Amino acid sequence: MIAEPTFLVRQAGGDTYECVTGVMPGDPPGIYKSHGHLVRVIVVTG
């Protein structure tokens, strides 16, 4: 579950993806200070 208003996914290389969530200055509802989280996902097939 993503509970923050900003979400970005980028391919970091090969089968590795970085997912960043965050609260930016001015994002509603404005009760949380700006902050973020990083989740690294590595896709394994086989």
N, CA, C and O atoms as a GROMACS GRO file, in nm:
protein
  184
    1MET      N    1   0.084  -0.117   0.000
    1MET     CA    2   0.000   0.000   0.000
    1MET      C    3   0.089   0.124   0.000
    1MET      O    4   0.182   0.134   0.080
    2ILE      N    5   0.061   0.215  -0.088
    2ILE     CA    6   0.133   0.343  -0.094
    2ILE      C    7   0.042   0.448  -0.033
    2ILE      O    8  -0.067   0.474  -0.084
    3ALA      N    9   0.086   0.507   0.076
    3ALA     CA   10   0.000   0.600   0.148
    3ALA      C   11   0.049   0.743   0.141
    3ALA      O   12   0.010   0.826   0.223
    4GLU      N   13   0.133   0.774   0.044
    4GLU     CA   14   0.184   0.910   0.032
    4GLU      C   15   0.151   0.964  -0.106
    4GLU      O   16   0.137   0.886  -0.201
    5PRO      N   17   0.139   1.095  -0.121
    5PRO     CA   18   0.091   1.152  -0.246
    5PRO      C   19   0.190   1.148  -0.362
    5PRO      O   20   0.149   1.165  -0.477
    6THR      N   21   0.318   1.125  -0.338
    6THR     CA   22   0.417   1.122  -0.446
    6THR      C   23   0.478   0.984  -0.456
    6THR      O   24   0.518   0.925  -0.355
    7PHE      N   25   0.486   0.930  -0.579
    7PHE     CA   26   0.538   0.795  -0.601
    7PHE      C   27   0.612   0.793  -0.735
    7PHE      O   28   0.560   0.841  -0.835
    8LEU      N   29   0.733   0.739  -0.737
    8LEU     CA   30   0.814   0.734  -0.857
    8LEU      C   31   0.884   0.599  -0.864
    8LEU      O   32   0.932   0.548  -0.763
    9VAL      N   33   0.888   0.540  -0.984
    9VAL     CA   34   0.961   0.415  -1.007
    9VAL      C   35   1.063   0.439  -1.116
    9VAL      O   36   1.032   0.500  -1.219
   10ARG      N   37   1.186   0.392  -1.094
   10ARG     CA   38   1.286   0.400  -1.200
   10ARG      C   39   1.361   0.267  -1.206
   10ARG      O   40   1.378   0.199  -1.105
   11GLN      N   41   1.405   0.233  -1.327
   11GLN     CA   42   1.485   0.114  -1.344
   11GLN      C   43   1.629   0.150  -1.311
   11GLN      O   44   1.691   0.230  -1.381
   12ALA      N   45   1.680   0.090  -1.204
   12ALA     CA   46   1.815   0.123  -1.156
   12ALA      C   47   1.921   0.047  -1.234
   12ALA      O   48   2.038   0.085  -1.232
   13GLY      N   49   1.882  -0.061  -1.302
   13GLY     CA   50   1.976  -0.139  -1.380
   13GLY      C   51   1.931  -0.284  -1.386
   13GLY      O   52   1.894  -0.343  -1.285
   14GLY      N   53   1.934  -0.339  -1.505
   14GLY     CA   54   1.896  -0.479  -1.520
   14GLY      C   55   1.757  -0.505  -1.468
   14GLY      O   56   1.660  -0.446  -1.516
   15ASP      N   57   1.745  -0.594  -1.371
   15ASP     CA   58   1.616  -0.631  -1.313
   15ASP      C   59   1.590  -0.562  -1.180
   15ASP      O   60   1.508  -0.608  -1.100
   16THR      N   61   1.659  -0.451  -1.154
   16THR     CA   62   1.644  -0.378  -1.028
   16THR      C   63   1.567  -0.249  -1.050
   16THR      O   64   1.599  -0.170  -1.139
   17TYR      N   65   1.464  -0.230  -0.968
   17TYR     CA   66   1.382  -0.110  -0.974
   17TYR      C   67   1.382  -0.042  -0.839
   17TYR      O   68   1.379  -0.108  -0.735
   18GLU      N   69   1.384   0.090  -0.839
   18GLU     CA   70   1.376   0.166  -0.715
   18GLU      C   71   1.243   0.241  -0.713
   18GLU      O   72   1.207   0.312  -0.807
   19CYS      N   73   1.171   0.221  -0.605
   19CYS     CA   74   1.041   0.286  -0.586
   19CYS      C   75   1.057   0.386  -0.472
   19CYS      O   76   1.097   0.350  -0.361
   20VAL      N   77   1.024   0.510  -0.501
   20VAL     CA   78   1.039   0.616  -0.402
   20VAL      C   79   0.902   0.675  -0.374
   20VAL      O   80   0.828   0.711  -0.465
   21THR      N   81   0.869   0.686  -0.245
   21THR     CA   82   0.746   0.752  -0.204
   21THR      C   83   0.784   0.874  -0.122
   21THR      O   84   0.894   0.882  -0.068
   22GLY      N   85   0.693   0.968  -0.114
   22GLY     CA   86   0.727   1.084  -0.034
   22GLY      C   87   0.615   1.184  -0.017
   22GLY      O   88   0.512   1.178  -0.085
   23VAL      N   89   0.639   1.274   0.074
   23VAL     CA   90   0.552   1.390   0.096
   23VAL      C   91   0.636   1.513   0.065
   23VAL      O   92   0.738   1.538   0.130
   24MET      N   93   0.593   1.588  -0.034
   24MET     CA   94   0.665   1.707  -0.076
   24MET      C   95   0.608   1.829  -0.005
   24MET      O   96   0.493   1.827   0.039
   25PRO      N   97   0.688   1.935   0.006
   25PRO     CA   98   0.635   2.057   0.068
   25PRO      C   99   0.508   2.102  -0.006
   25PRO      O  100   0.507   2.111  -0.129
   26GLY      N  101   0.404   2.131   0.069
   26GLY     CA  102   0.279   2.179   0.011
   26GLY      C  103   0.180   2.070  -0.026
   26GLY      O  104   0.067   2.101  -0.062
   27ASP      N  105   0.219   1.942  -0.017
   27ASP     CA  106   0.125   1.833  -0.046
   27ASP      C  107   0.015   1.831   0.059
   27ASP      O  108   0.042   1.850   0.177
   28PRO      N  109  -0.110   1.808   0.016
   28PRO     CA  110  -0.218   1.797   0.114
   28PRO      C  111  -0.205   1.665   0.190
   28PRO      O  112  -0.144   1.575   0.133
   29PRO      N  113  -0.253   1.644   0.308
   29PRO     CA  114  -0.329   1.743   0.383
   29PRO      C  115  -0.242   1.840   0.462
   29PRO      O  116  -0.294   1.927   0.531
   30GLY      N  117  -0.110   1.826   0.453
   30GLY     CA  118  -0.023   1.923   0.519
   30GLY      C  119   0.004   1.895   0.665
   30GLY      O  120   0.058   1.980   0.736
   31ILE      N  121  -0.034   1.775   0.713
   31ILE     CA  122  -0.011   1.745   0.855
   31ILE      C  123   0.121   1.674   0.878
   31ILE      O  124   0.164   1.656   0.992
   32TYR      N  125   0.188   1.631   0.769
   32TYR     CA  126   0.315   1.561   0.782
   32TYR      C  127   0.427   1.648   0.726
   32TYR      O  128   0.408   1.718   0.627
   33LYS      N  129   0.543   1.643   0.788
   33LYS     CA  130   0.660   1.711   0.735
   33LYS      C  131   0.709   1.638   0.611
   33LYS      O  132   0.680   1.519   0.593
   34SER      N  133   0.782   1.708   0.524
   34SER     CA  134   0.837   1.645   0.404
   34SER      C  135   0.927   1.529   0.443
   34SER      O  136   1.011   1.542   0.533
   35HIS      N  137   0.910   1.415   0.376
   35HIS     CA  138   0.993   1.298   0.401
   35HIS      C  139   0.972   1.201   0.287
   35HIS      O  140   0.886   1.223   0.202
   36GLY      N  141   1.050   1.092   0.284
   36GLY     CA  142   1.035   0.993   0.178
   36GLY      C  143   1.087   0.858   0.220
   36GLY      O  144   1.150   0.843   0.325
   37HIS      N  145   1.059   0.759   0.136
   37HIS     CA  146   1.101   0.621   0.160
   37HIS      C  147   1.149   0.562   0.029
   37HIS      O  148   1.098   0.596  -0.078
   38LEU      N  149   1.246   0.473   0.034
   38LEU     CA  150   1.298   0.404  -0.083
   38LEU      C  151   1.279   0.254  -0.066
   38LEU      O  152   1.316   0.198   0.038
   39VAL      N  153   1.221   0.189  -0.167
   39VAL     CA  154   1.208   0.044  -0.170
   39VAL      C  155   1.278  -0.003  -0.296
   39VAL      O  156   1.247   0.046  -0.405
   40ARG      N  157   1.371  -0.095  -0.285
   40ARG     CA  158   1.441  -0.150  -0.401
   40ARG      C  159   1.382  -0.288  -0.429
   40ARG      O  160   1.379  -0.375  -0.342
   41VAL      N  161   1.335  -0.307  -0.552
   41VAL     CA  162   1.274  -0.434  -0.594
   41VAL      C  163   1.366  -0.499  -0.697
   41VAL      O  164   1.404  -0.437  -0.796
   42ILE      N  165   1.402  -0.624  -0.673
   42ILE     CA  166   1.485  -0.702  -0.766
   42ILE      C  167   1.397  -0.815  -0.820
   42ILE      O  168   1.352  -0.901  -0.743
   43VAL      N  169   1.373  -0.814  -0.951
   43VAL     CA  170   1.287  -0.913  -1.014
   43VAL      C  171   1.373  -1.034  -1.052
   43VAL      O  172   1.471  -1.023  -1.125
   44VAL      N  173   1.332  -1.150  -1.001
   44VAL     CA  174   1.403  -1.274  -1.028
   44VAL      C  175   1.309  -1.366  -1.107
   44VAL      O  176   1.197  -1.392  -1.064
   45THR      N  177   1.354  -1.413  -1.222
   45THR     CA  178   1.273  -1.506  -1.302
   45THR      C  179   1.345  -1.639  -1.314
   45THR      O  180   1.467  -1.648  -1.296
   46GLY      N  181   1.270  -1.740  -1.342
   46GLY     CA  182   1.338  -1.867  -1.362
   46GLY      C  183   1.265  -1.976  -1.307
   46GLY      O  184   1.310  -2.091  -1.317
   0.00000   0.00000   0.00000
